[in-house]
Amino acid sequence: MSAAKHYLTDPTHAVLSSLNSLTKTNPSLLFDEKNKIIYRNPSSLKSPTHVSVVSGGGSGHEPGFAGFVGEGVLTACVAGTIFASPAAEQVRTCLQHRLPPESEGILVVATNYTGDVLNFGMAVEKARALGKKVEMVVVGDDVGVGRAKSGKVGRRGLSGTALVVKICGALAEKGVGLADCARVGRSVVSNMVSLGASLSRVHVPGKGVEEAKDEEERLGHGLVEVGMGVHNEPGCFQMKSDLPNLIKTMLGQMLDQSDEDRAYVKIESSDDTVLQLNNYGGTSNLELGAILDEALAQLDKTYGIKPKRIIQGTLFGSLDGPGFILTVLKLSDTDLGPGKSLLSAIDAPVNAVGWPRCVSGETFETSYKPPAEKREDEREEVKPSNIRLSQQRLRSVLTPALNKVVAAEAEVTKYDTIVGDGDCGVGLKRGAEATAKTIDEVKSDDIMQFFAKLCPTIEMSMDGTSGALYAIFLNSLASNMRSLSPSSPAEVTVKMWAEALSMSIQGLGRYTPAQPGDRTLMDALVPFVNTLEKTGDVKQAAAEAQKGANHTKGMKASLGRSVYVGGSGFEEVPDPGAHGLSIFLNGIAEAL
């Protein structure tokens, strides 16, 4: 069948119908269509107090991850559109309303792609700010892109993610706590290598025939693309080769310790391992079996590796891609005692349609009682704190600073037109105007009431990466400020602000590698926070923020949209995000 031919031409309908079908093939599941969440029916949970494991990402990777929802793997999955991360609001709804409230905690597993990390991370911080116990594991297992090229971004997440959710899900099912589930998940990531190869690009439903033809012709006949991603990303190189030489090349990139750029994990013949062969979706089972046989033969002959377990099938697909991904996992000790090793977690029974085992007959025969209908309040209940910030003080300090940001829109837009996509000024203006309105809605001097209004306002009013970063940072700030709440009501101090801001900078590092020197808003934010923590002087801290923003003139971008914008002009203008933030911070300093 030509890649231009599909049974469904509407990608939205395809995603929703596919997700809805899971409730038919596994009757223990429920589907929140509005938020594209597949989750376990509460009445099917044998131990609702155990850790909930949540994953997700763009659609088009079926059966991962919606097909892994079920006993022994995931509690819920949040899906985006094809090859696009779900929105943070979808994930937040899942964490707040689609998991058992009595759960000991929530483990979120996300693949290492910017959209997934930011949107899942934003939801995680919002859940933490509301008192939820949440840990997040980011999976990067690809060796196709080496250290030199991947830089701060790190390894991409490939089908090794399936092993992470399988292991963590099995441990959670056995009652292992949140901290240990997260620790083991991160250990699995650090001991795993994966590499993909494909004969052609994939075709997304809804694309025209000519566009599909162009996609197919990007890779010449007889060529294999090694290191290809799961979203149609190009590989690291193309080669014309038979299967034995292809497997030899791939295993070399995965296991050769002399390749310093890709020697991410040292795996020796004495190590216990698991081999996973994942189908992109368009490789026949006949060829997949032959690929597995060749890989096993070369692992034994060349590396002396005899895997303890072998998993083959379509676990993390790429639509109709005629390719595959090899993954080797080195088994380490979980330190959790008998019956809770990595191997036993992989062997543990599963009741999910996507894992290569059948759903039990008992599932189909059981009549599950649906949960009682309940109306969800759009505004989450906010736990009170003892930190006070008077409404008058809030208004007198923030309003002038926000007005300065609004007034600077044209200037920031001009800068962003030169080095970005021209939307930074408008985004900051929208956020400032929405925040100004929010100030008038605050009816309490409890600072957590202010954050409860501010955080969703920023998320809904600001777009793009900057909006996500601000939202994550502010939710983290709310959580950290709550942790500083005294035993009795007291006015917020500069010292408390400094400490909470410093902790939030560290928290932001979980979702972005940006640091001063990368030409981002961090060039203004970090000097401000560091100076405030050191001196307690807001005016001096704001001055350092302005210096940091000015210093970005001529600085080559390491992250953000500016990385992809060619030409010159960045030598004469500061980073728009850092400049806009410094205007706001200096506005606060002037109002004090």
Backbone torsions as a table, in degrees:
resi	resn	phi	psi	omega
1	MET	NA	132.3	177.0
2	SER	-63.9	149.0	-179.8
3	ALA	-63.1	-19.5	-178.7
4	ALA	-79.4	-9.0	-177.7
5	LYS	-97.0	126.7	177.4
6	HIS	-140.8	152.0	175.5
7	TYR	-74.0	-27.1	178.8
8	LEU	-123.9	131.6	179.5
9	THR	-105.2	-8.7	177.9
10	ASP	-99.6	106.6	-176.5
11	PRO	-61.7	-34.3	179.5
12	THR	-64.6	-46.2	178.1
13	HIS	-62.5	-38.5	179.8
14	ALA	-61.1	-44.8	-178.6
15	VAL	-64.7	-49.7	-176.9
16	LEU	-64.4	-40.9	-179.9
17	SER	-66.7	-40.5	179.2
18	SER	-63.0	-44.6	178.8
19	LEU	-63.9	-43.3	-178.8
20	ASN	-62.8	-31.4	-178.8
21	SER	-63.0	-26.0	-178.6
22	LEU	-64.6	-29.3	177.8
23	THR	-72.0	-14.7	177.1
24	LYS	-90.5	-41.7	-179.9
25	THR	-77.8	-20.3	174.4
26	ASN	-137.4	93.6	-174.4
27	PRO	-64.9	-5.6	178.7
28	SER	-86.1	4.4	-177.2
29	LEU	-107.0	156.0	175.0
30	LEU	-124.5	157.0	-176.0
31	PHE	-127.8	119.4	171.3
32	ASP	-94.0	97.4	-173.2
33	GLU	-65.4	-40.1	-177.6
34	LYS	-57.9	-42.0	-176.3
35	ASN	-104.1	4.5	179.6
36	LYS	52.1	52.2	179.2
37	ILE	-114.5	126.6	168.9
38	ILE	-102.0	126.6	-177.4
39	TYR	-145.4	159.7	-176.9
40	ARG	-76.2	137.0	175.9
41	ASN	-61.9	126.9	-178.6
42	PRO	-53.3	-31.8	-178.7
43	SER	-74.2	-9.0	178.4
44	SER	-93.1	-7.8	-175.7
45	LEU	-81.4	122.4	178.5
46	LYS	-77.5	-32.5	-178.7
47	SER	-135.9	80.9	-177.5
48	PRO	-65.3	-12.8	179.4
49	THR	-82.3	-13.6	-179.2
50	HIS	-69.0	164.4	179.1
51	VAL	-58.7	135.5	173.9
52	SER	-90.1	134.5	179.5
53	VAL	-112.6	124.3	-175.4
54	VAL	-125.6	139.1	175.4
55	SER	-143.9	-170.3	179.5
56	GLY	152.2	-169.4	-177.6
57	GLY	151.9	-161.7	179.9
58	GLY	-66.2	152.1	174.2
59	SER	-77.5	171.2	-177.1
60	GLY	99.9	-4.2	-179.3
61	HIS	-107.6	18.6	-173.9
62	GLU	-54.8	143.2	8.3
63	PRO	-82.5	-7.8	177.3
64	GLY	-70.1	133.9	-1.1
65	PHE	-114.5	-6.9	-178.7
66	ALA	-60.5	-33.1	179.6
67	GLY	-72.5	-7.7	178.6
68	PHE	-96.3	0.9	178.4
69	VAL	-74.9	123.8	-178.3
70	GLY	156.1	172.3	-177.4
71	GLU	-57.4	127.6	178.1
72	GLY	97.1	-9.9	178.4
73	VAL	-132.4	-100.4	-174.4
74	LEU	-100.0	147.3	172.4
75	THR	-84.2	-32.2	-179.6
76	ALA	-159.8	158.7	175.7
77	CYS	-135.8	139.0	177.1
78	VAL	-113.3	122.9	-174.3
79	ALA	-107.5	144.2	172.0
80	GLY	-101.0	-171.4	171.8
81	THR	-73.2	-177.3	-174.6
82	ILE	-62.8	121.3	177.9
83	PHE	60.5	22.8	179.7
84	ALA	-129.6	137.0	-179.4
85	SER	-60.7	145.1	170.4
86	PRO	-65.7	156.0	178.7
87	ALA	-72.6	154.6	179.8
88	ALA	-59.0	-33.8	-179.3
89	GLU	-65.2	-36.5	175.7
90	GLN	-61.5	-46.5	-178.2
91	VAL	-65.8	-41.1	178.9
92	ARG	-59.6	-43.4	178.7
93	THR	-59.7	-40.6	178.3
94	CYS	-62.7	-48.9	-176.6
95	LEU	-66.0	-32.8	-176.3
96	GLN	-89.1	-32.5	-168.6
97	HIS	-127.9	-8.7	-175.3
98	ARG	-114.2	11.7	178.8
99	LEU	-121.4	154.2	179.6
100	PRO	-61.3	125.6	-176.7
101	PRO	-63.2	-23.2	-178.7
102	GLU	-87.2	4.0	-179.9
103	SER	-58.1	142.8	-178.8
104	GLU	-67.6	-20.2	-179.6
105	GLY	170.0	177.6	-177.6
106	ILE	-128.2	128.4	173.8
107	LEU	-107.8	121.4	178.9
108	VAL	-105.1	127.5	179.2
109	VAL	-115.6	120.8	-178.3
110	ALA	-128.9	149.4	175.8
111	THR	-81.3	152.9	-174.1
112	ASN	-81.3	75.1	169.7
113	TYR	-128.0	144.0	-171.6
114	THR	-52.4	-48.4	-178.7
115	GLY	-61.6	-43.4	179.6
116	ASP	-64.4	-46.6	-177.3
117	VAL	-63.0	-43.6	-177.7
118	LEU	-70.0	-47.0	-175.7
119	ASN	-73.0	-42.0	174.8
120	PHE	-67.2	-38.7	179.2
121	GLY	-63.8	-39.7	178.1
122	MET	-61.3	-44.2	179.5
123	ALA	-64.9	-37.7	178.2
124	VAL	-61.7	-45.7	-179.0
125	GLU	-66.0	-37.0	178.3
126	LYS	-65.7	-40.3	178.4
127	ALA	-65.2	-40.2	178.0
128	ARG	-64.2	-39.5	179.6
129	ALA	-62.6	-24.6	179.1
130	LEU	-93.8	6.7	174.3
131	GLY	98.5	4.3	179.7
132	LYS	-77.6	146.7	173.0
133	LYS	-91.3	109.4	-175.1
134	VAL	-134.7	136.4	171.5
135	GLU	-123.3	150.9	-179.2
136	MET	-127.8	131.9	176.5
137	VAL	-114.4	124.2	178.9
138	VAL	-103.7	125.5	-174.8
139	VAL	-99.0	120.8	172.1
140	GLY	-131.2	106.9	-174.8
141	ASP	-122.9	-3.4	-175.6
142	ASP	-74.3	138.9	173.3
143	VAL	-113.9	4.8	179.7
144	GLY	-63.7	-38.3	176.6
145	VAL	-101.9	118.1	-176.1
146	GLY	-76.1	177.8	-177.0
147	ARG	-61.1	-40.5	-175.2
148	ALA	-62.0	-40.1	-177.1
149	LYS	-84.7	-38.7	-176.5
150	SER	-72.8	-28.9	175.9
151	GLY	54.3	-132.5	-176.8
152	LYS	-71.8	-21.7	-177.9
153	VAL	-65.9	-38.2	178.6
154	GLY	86.5	-172.6	-176.1
155	ARG	-72.0	141.0	175.1
156	ARG	-70.8	156.4	175.9
157	GLY	-89.4	124.1	178.0
158	LEU	-118.9	-153.5	-172.1
159	SER	-71.6	-7.3	172.6
160	GLY	-61.6	-18.9	176.5
161	THR	-57.6	-32.0	179.4
162	ALA	-61.3	-38.7	178.4
163	LEU	-67.4	-37.3	179.6
164	VAL	-62.8	-48.2	-178.0
165	VAL	-69.7	-32.3	177.7
166	LYS	-64.8	-46.9	-178.3
167	ILE	-67.4	-48.6	-179.1
168	CYS	-64.5	-38.0	178.3
169	GLY	-64.5	-40.5	179.2
170	ALA	-66.5	-41.6	179.3
171	LEU	-65.7	-41.0	178.0
172	ALA	-62.1	-38.6	179.0
173	GLU	-62.9	-28.5	179.7
174	LYS	-88.4	2.9	176.2
175	GLY	91.0	12.5	177.0
176	VAL	-67.6	140.0	-176.1
177	GLY	-71.5	168.0	-175.6
178	LEU	-60.0	-48.3	-176.5
179	ALA	-60.7	-42.1	-179.6
180	ASP	-71.0	-38.5	176.7
181	CYS	-59.8	-45.0	-179.6
182	ALA	-66.5	-42.6	-179.7
183	ARG	-60.8	-46.0	179.8
184	VAL	-65.6	-40.1	178.7
185	GLY	-58.8	-44.9	179.7
186	ARG	-67.5	-33.3	177.6
187	SER	-66.6	-40.2	177.8
188	VAL	-60.6	-44.9	179.9
189	VAL	-59.1	-43.2	-175.6
190	SER	-74.7	-9.1	-179.0
191	ASN	-115.7	25.9	-171.9
192	MET	-133.6	141.4	175.9
193	VAL	-131.6	139.9	179.7
194	SER	-138.1	152.8	176.4
195	LEU	-153.5	136.0	-178.8
196	GLY	-110.1	160.1	174.6
197	ALA	-148.2	147.2	-178.5
198	SER	-148.7	152.1	179.0
199	LEU	-89.3	-12.4	-177.2
200	SER	-164.8	166.1	172.2
201	ARG	-74.4	164.8	176.0
202	VAL	-94.5	166.2	178.7
203	HIS	-122.4	129.7	-178.3
204	VAL	-88.4	130.7	177.3
205	PRO	-53.9	136.0	179.6
206	GLY	104.9	-16.4	177.3
207	LYS	-77.1	150.3	-179.4
208	GLY	-72.0	165.2	-177.2
209	VAL	-63.1	-44.4	-178.0
210	GLU	-66.6	-38.6	178.5
211	GLU	-64.9	-39.9	178.4
212	ALA	-65.4	-38.6	179.1
213	LYS	-62.9	-41.9	178.1
214	ASP	-61.4	-40.1	179.3
215	GLU	-61.4	-44.6	-177.7
216	GLU	-64.1	-35.9	-175.1
217	GLU	-80.6	-5.4	178.8
218	ARG	-66.6	-24.1	177.7
219	LEU	-117.0	116.3	-174.1
220	GLY	-64.4	161.4	-179.1
221	HIS	-62.0	134.1	177.1
222	GLY	84.6	-4.5	-179.9
223	LEU	-94.2	146.8	174.6
224	VAL	-115.6	135.5	177.5
225	GLU	-98.2	116.5	-178.0
226	VAL	-96.0	134.1	-179.5
227	GLY	88.2	14.4	-178.5
228	MET	-67.7	141.8	179.1
229	GLY	-83.2	-171.2	-177.0
230	VAL	-104.5	10.5	177.9
231	HIS	-125.7	29.6	-177.4
232	ASN	75.4	12.3	177.3
233	GLU	-68.1	142.1	177.2
234	PRO	-62.1	155.6	177.2
235	GLY	-84.7	-172.7	179.8
236	CYS	-81.7	-25.8	174.2
237	PHE	-166.6	165.7	176.5
238	GLN	-112.3	148.9	179.3
239	MET	-148.0	151.3	174.7
240	LYS	-107.2	112.3	-169.7
241	SER	-157.3	156.6	171.3
242	ASP	-82.0	172.1	-174.4
243	LEU	-59.9	-47.3	-179.3
244	PRO	-56.7	-42.9	-179.9
245	ASN	-71.3	-32.6	176.4
246	LEU	-63.6	-47.7	179.7
247	ILE	-64.0	-39.1	178.1
248	LYS	-59.8	-44.2	179.8
249	THR	-64.1	-44.3	-177.6
250	MET	-66.1	-46.4	-180.0
251	LEU	-64.7	-31.3	176.2
252	GLY	-63.0	-44.6	178.0
253	GLN	-64.6	-31.1	-176.7
254	MET	-81.6	-34.5	-167.1
255	LEU	-121.8	-13.7	-176.5
256	ASP	-73.9	112.8	-177.7
257	GLN	-74.4	-12.2	178.1
258	SER	-79.1	-14.3	176.3
259	ASP	-86.7	87.6	-173.4
260	GLU	-62.5	-25.9	-179.0
261	ASP	-72.1	-24.4	-175.9
262	ARG	-126.0	5.0	-179.2
263	ALA	-79.1	71.7	-175.9
264	TYR	-77.3	-33.9	-176.6
265	VAL	-135.1	131.1	176.7
266	LYS	-89.7	112.7	-178.9
267	ILE	-119.1	122.8	-176.9
268	GLU	-114.1	167.5	-177.2
269	SER	-63.1	-24.2	-179.4
270	SER	-79.9	-10.5	-178.0
271	ASP	-81.5	142.0	170.5
272	ASP	-78.8	134.4	-174.4
273	THR	-136.1	166.2	171.2
274	VAL	-126.2	135.1	175.6
275	LEU	-108.9	129.8	175.6
276	GLN	-121.2	129.7	175.3
277	LEU	-114.4	113.7	-176.2
278	ASN	-106.9	133.2	177.4
279	ASN	-87.2	129.9	176.1
280	TYR	-63.7	-23.4	178.9
281	GLY	131.0	-22.5	-176.5
282	GLY	-115.9	9.8	177.6
283	THR	-95.3	131.5	-178.0
284	SER	-66.3	153.5	177.3
285	ASN	-62.5	-30.9	178.2
286	LEU	-60.6	-50.9	-179.7
287	GLU	-69.5	-35.5	179.9
288	LEU	-60.5	-41.0	177.3
289	GLY	-62.2	-40.1	179.3
290	ALA	-67.3	-38.3	177.6
291	ILE	-62.7	-44.3	179.2
292	LEU	-60.9	-44.8	-178.3
293	ASP	-60.8	-43.1	179.3
294	GLU	-66.2	-41.6	-179.9
295	ALA	-63.6	-43.4	180.0
296	LEU	-64.2	-41.1	-179.8
297	ALA	-62.7	-43.9	-178.6
298	GLN	-73.6	-33.5	175.4
299	LEU	-59.3	-41.4	-178.8
300	ASP	-72.0	-49.7	-173.8
301	LYS	-69.7	-44.7	-173.0
302	THR	-88.2	-35.8	-172.3
303	TYR	-118.0	-4.6	-179.1
304	GLY	65.0	24.1	-178.0
305	ILE	-97.9	124.4	176.7
306	LYS	-121.2	99.2	-175.8
307	PRO	-58.4	140.3	176.8
308	LYS	-72.7	-32.3	178.6
309	ARG	-137.4	147.3	178.8
310	ILE	-128.2	124.7	-179.9
311	ILE	-119.7	124.9	-178.3
312	GLN	-131.2	137.7	176.6
313	GLY	152.4	-174.9	175.8
314	THR	-92.4	105.4	-179.5
315	LEU	-110.1	-37.6	-177.3
316	PHE	-141.3	84.7	-170.7
317	GLY	-82.2	177.8	174.4
318	SER	-138.8	69.2	-177.4
319	LEU	51.1	-117.8	-175.9
320	ASP	-104.0	25.4	-176.1
321	GLY	-60.5	128.5	178.0
322	PRO	-85.4	64.2	-176.9
323	GLY	-145.7	-171.6	-179.1
324	PHE	-155.6	163.7	176.6
325	ILE	-129.7	130.6	173.1
326	LEU	-98.0	136.3	176.2
327	THR	-131.7	132.7	172.6
328	VAL	-119.3	125.4	178.3
329	LEU	-113.2	125.0	173.4
330	LYS	-84.9	124.5	-177.7
331	LEU	-80.3	123.2	177.5
332	SER	-111.7	170.7	-179.5
333	ASP	-80.5	129.6	178.3
334	THR	-80.4	-16.8	-176.3
335	ASP	59.4	29.8	-179.3
336	LEU	-108.6	-1.0	176.9
337	GLY	95.5	179.3	-177.1
338	PRO	-58.0	142.0	176.2
339	GLY	78.8	1.9	-178.3
340	LYS	-130.6	33.0	176.1
341	SER	-80.4	169.2	177.1
342	LEU	-62.5	-38.7	-178.8
343	LEU	-66.2	-42.6	179.3
344	SER	-67.2	-31.3	177.4
345	ALA	-68.5	-37.9	177.1
346	ILE	-68.2	-36.8	-179.2
347	ASP	-77.9	-16.3	-173.7
348	ALA	-58.0	145.5	-178.3
349	PRO	-62.4	149.1	-177.4
350	VAL	-130.1	141.8	175.3
351	ASN	-124.9	60.9	-178.7
352	ALA	-140.4	137.1	-171.1
353	VAL	-69.0	-25.1	-174.9
354	GLY	-80.4	-26.3	178.0
355	TRP	-77.7	145.1	-173.8
356	PRO	-70.2	56.0	170.0
357	ARG	-146.6	155.7	-175.0
358	CYS	-82.4	149.8	170.5
359	VAL	-70.8	137.9	-175.4
360	SER	-67.8	154.1	177.7
361	GLY	-64.1	-29.9	180.0
362	GLU	-58.6	-34.2	-179.9
363	THR	-62.9	-42.4	-178.7
364	PHE	-71.6	-30.4	-176.3
365	GLU	-82.6	-23.0	-176.9
366	THR	-75.6	134.3	176.3
367	SER	-95.0	105.0	-176.4
368	TYR	-84.4	134.2	178.4
369	LYS	-84.5	121.2	-179.6
370	PRO	-68.4	153.6	178.7
371	PRO	-67.5	152.9	178.4
372	ALA	-64.3	140.9	177.6
373	GLU	-64.4	136.8	177.8
374	LYS	-144.3	147.4	179.4
375	ARG	-89.8	126.4	180.0
376	GLU	-91.7	125.0	176.4
377	ASP	-71.1	128.0	-178.8
378	GLU	-64.5	-24.8	179.0
379	ARG	-102.0	119.9	-179.1
380	GLU	-69.9	146.2	177.0
381	GLU	-68.8	129.4	-177.3
382	VAL	-103.0	124.9	177.7
383	LYS	-72.4	134.8	-177.4
384	PRO	-70.5	159.3	175.5
385	SER	-132.3	175.8	178.8
386	ASN	-104.8	15.6	178.7
387	ILE	-95.9	125.5	-173.7
388	ARG	-111.3	139.4	173.7
389	LEU	-143.2	108.7	-174.2
390	SER	-63.1	147.9	-180.0
391	GLN	-62.4	-35.6	179.7
392	GLN	-65.2	-44.2	179.0
393	ARG	-64.3	-43.0	179.7
394	LEU	-57.6	-47.1	-176.8
395	ARG	-69.7	-42.3	-174.9
396	SER	-69.2	-27.0	-178.8
397	VAL	-92.1	-46.8	-173.6
398	LEU	-75.7	-39.3	-174.1
399	THR	-58.0	-48.8	177.9
400	PRO	-61.3	-38.0	-179.5
401	ALA	-66.8	-41.2	178.6
402	LEU	-65.7	-38.2	178.4
403	ASN	-62.0	-36.0	178.7
404	LYS	-66.4	-36.8	177.7
405	VAL	-66.0	-43.0	178.7
406	VAL	-61.4	-44.2	-178.6
407	ALA	-65.8	-25.9	-177.2
408	ALA	-88.8	4.8	-175.5
409	GLU	-54.0	-48.4	-177.1
410	ALA	-61.0	-41.6	-179.0
411	GLU	-65.9	-46.8	-179.5
412	VAL	-64.6	-39.4	178.1
413	THR	-62.0	-41.2	178.4
414	LYS	-59.2	-47.3	179.0
415	TYR	-61.3	-42.5	-175.9
416	ASP	-72.2	-26.0	175.5
417	THR	-66.2	-31.1	-179.8
418	ILE	-77.6	-42.5	-171.9
419	VAL	-114.7	-2.1	-177.5
420	GLY	-141.7	-141.7	-179.1
421	ASP	-110.3	11.3	170.0
422	GLY	81.5	10.0	-175.6
423	ASP	-108.3	-0.4	-174.5
424	CYS	-64.9	-45.7	-178.8
425	GLY	-61.7	-43.5	179.3
426	VAL	-65.1	-41.1	179.1
427	GLY	-62.5	-44.7	178.4
428	LEU	-65.0	-38.4	178.8
429	LYS	-63.6	-45.3	178.7
430	ARG	-59.7	-44.3	179.6
431	GLY	-63.3	-40.6	-179.5
432	ALA	-67.2	-44.1	-179.9
433	GLU	-65.1	-41.3	179.0
434	ALA	-66.5	-37.7	178.6
435	THR	-66.3	-39.4	179.0
436	ALA	-59.7	-40.4	177.7
437	LYS	-68.3	-35.9	-179.0
438	THR	-64.4	-35.4	-179.6
439	ILE	-55.9	-39.7	-178.8
440	ASP	-70.2	-17.0	-179.1
441	GLU	-88.6	-13.5	-179.1
442	VAL	-73.9	121.6	-176.1
443	LYS	-113.2	10.6	-177.2
444	SER	-137.7	152.9	175.6
445	ASP	-92.1	6.1	172.3
446	ASP	-74.3	119.8	-173.8
447	ILE	-61.0	-26.1	-179.9
448	MET	-70.0	-26.6	175.3
449	GLN	-67.5	-36.3	176.3
450	PHE	-65.1	-46.8	179.5
451	PHE	-63.1	-35.8	179.7
452	ALA	-62.0	-29.9	176.7
453	LYS	-84.3	-40.9	-172.5
454	LEU	-69.5	-46.8	-172.1
455	CYS	-59.3	-52.1	178.1
456	PRO	-65.8	-29.2	178.4
457	THR	-63.1	-46.9	179.3
458	ILE	-63.9	-43.3	-178.4
459	GLU	-61.8	-41.2	-175.5
460	MET	-81.5	-24.9	-174.4
461	SER	-95.9	-22.3	-178.0
462	MET	-109.8	138.3	-178.0
463	ASP	-103.2	173.2	169.3
464	GLY	71.9	-170.2	-176.8
465	THR	-63.5	-40.0	-179.8
466	SER	-61.3	-42.7	179.0
467	GLY	-60.7	-42.3	178.6
468	ALA	-64.0	-42.0	-179.7
469	LEU	-64.8	-44.2	178.1
470	TYR	-61.7	-42.8	-177.8
471	ALA	-65.3	-43.4	177.6
472	ILE	-61.7	-46.6	-177.2
473	PHE	-61.9	-43.6	-177.4
474	LEU	-70.4	-36.7	175.8
475	ASN	-65.9	-39.5	176.3
476	SER	-65.4	-39.3	178.6
477	LEU	-62.3	-40.0	178.4
478	ALA	-62.7	-45.1	180.0
479	SER	-63.1	-44.2	-178.8
480	ASN	-69.5	-36.7	177.2
481	MET	-64.5	-39.1	177.7
482	ARG	-60.4	-38.0	-179.1
483	SER	-65.1	-17.4	-179.2
484	LEU	-96.5	3.8	-176.2
485	SER	-60.8	126.4	-179.7
486	PRO	-74.1	174.4	-177.5
487	SER	-73.8	-20.0	178.2
488	SER	-137.0	156.5	-177.0
489	PRO	-54.2	133.3	179.9
490	ALA	-153.2	149.8	-179.6
491	GLU	-69.3	140.6	178.4
492	VAL	-63.6	140.3	-178.2
493	THR	-114.5	163.1	176.7
494	VAL	-60.6	-37.2	179.6
495	LYS	-62.2	-40.8	178.5
496	MET	-65.9	-42.4	177.2
497	TRP	-59.0	-46.4	-177.4
498	ALA	-61.3	-44.4	-178.1
499	GLU	-66.8	-44.3	-179.8
500	ALA	-66.0	-40.6	178.3
501	LEU	-63.8	-40.6	179.4
502	SER	-63.1	-44.2	177.9
503	MET	-63.7	-35.2	-178.5
504	SER	-71.2	-32.8	173.9
505	ILE	-60.2	-44.2	178.3
506	GLN	-63.5	-40.5	179.3
507	GLY	-63.8	-37.0	179.5
508	LEU	-63.5	-27.8	179.5
509	GLY	-65.0	-16.0	176.9
510	ARG	-72.1	-18.4	-172.6
511	TYR	-120.8	-11.0	176.2
512	THR	-147.7	140.0	177.8
513	PRO	-84.1	3.7	-174.7
514	ALA	-59.8	135.5	177.9
515	GLN	-139.9	163.8	173.3
516	PRO	-53.3	134.5	-176.4
517	GLY	105.1	-8.5	178.8
518	ASP	-95.2	0.7	-178.2
519	ARG	61.8	63.3	175.7
520	THR	-140.6	-178.9	177.8
521	LEU	-61.1	-17.9	178.3
522	MET	-64.2	-23.4	178.8
523	ASP	-66.5	-21.0	175.1
524	ALA	-101.3	-38.8	-174.4
525	LEU	-67.8	-47.4	-175.0
526	VAL	-64.7	-45.8	176.9
527	PRO	-60.8	-36.9	178.2
528	PHE	-61.5	-50.9	-176.7
529	VAL	-65.2	-45.3	-178.8
530	ASN	-61.6	-42.3	-179.2
531	THR	-69.6	-40.0	179.4
532	LEU	-63.0	-41.3	-179.6
533	GLU	-67.6	-34.4	-176.7
534	LYS	-79.4	-40.6	-171.4
535	THR	-110.3	-25.4	-174.5
536	GLY	72.4	11.4	-177.0
537	ASP	-105.1	109.0	-177.1
538	VAL	-65.3	-40.6	-178.7
539	LYS	-64.1	-42.5	178.4
540	GLN	-66.0	-38.8	179.0
541	ALA	-64.3	-41.6	179.2
542	ALA	-65.1	-37.8	178.1
543	ALA	-62.8	-39.1	178.3
544	GLU	-67.8	-33.7	176.5
545	ALA	-63.5	-41.9	179.5
546	GLN	-66.2	-40.1	176.5
547	LYS	-60.6	-43.4	179.8
548	GLY	-62.0	-41.5	178.2
549	ALA	-65.1	-44.2	179.7
550	ASN	-63.9	-32.1	-178.5
551	HIS	-67.1	-16.7	-179.2
552	THR	-75.5	-10.9	175.5
553	LYS	-60.4	124.6	-179.5
554	GLY	82.2	-5.4	179.9
555	MET	-78.8	131.5	178.5
556	LYS	-78.2	130.6	-176.7
557	ALA	-70.6	137.4	174.8
558	SER	-105.7	-19.7	-178.8
559	LEU	-140.9	165.3	175.0
560	GLY	87.3	178.4	-176.0
561	ARG	-59.3	-32.1	-176.3
562	SER	-60.7	-23.4	179.7
563	VAL	-59.8	-35.4	-173.6
564	TYR	-94.0	-5.7	-177.5
565	VAL	-88.3	121.3	-178.1
566	GLY	-83.9	-176.4	176.5
567	GLY	82.9	-171.3	-178.7
568	SER	-115.6	-177.0	-179.3
569	GLY	123.1	-24.8	-178.6
570	PHE	-69.4	-16.2	-179.6
571	GLU	-68.5	-27.8	-173.9
572	GLU	-97.8	-14.6	-174.3
573	VAL	-124.5	149.8	176.6
574	PRO	-78.1	167.9	172.9
575	ASP	-61.7	127.0	-175.8
576	PRO	-59.5	-41.4	-179.2
577	GLY	-65.5	-43.2	178.7
578	ALA	-66.5	-39.5	-179.9
579	HIS	-64.7	-46.1	179.5
580	GLY	-62.3	-40.0	179.5
581	LEU	-67.1	-39.8	-179.3
582	SER	-65.1	-34.2	175.8
583	ILE	-61.5	-43.8	179.3
584	PHE	-64.4	-46.6	-177.7
585	LEU	-65.3	-38.3	177.0
586	ASN	-70.5	-30.2	174.7
587	GLY	-63.4	-39.4	176.5
588	ILE	-64.3	-46.1	-178.8
589	ALA	-59.9	-40.8	-179.8
590	GLU	-68.3	-29.7	-177.1
591	ALA	-81.2	-15.5	-177.6
592	LEU	-74.2	NA	NA
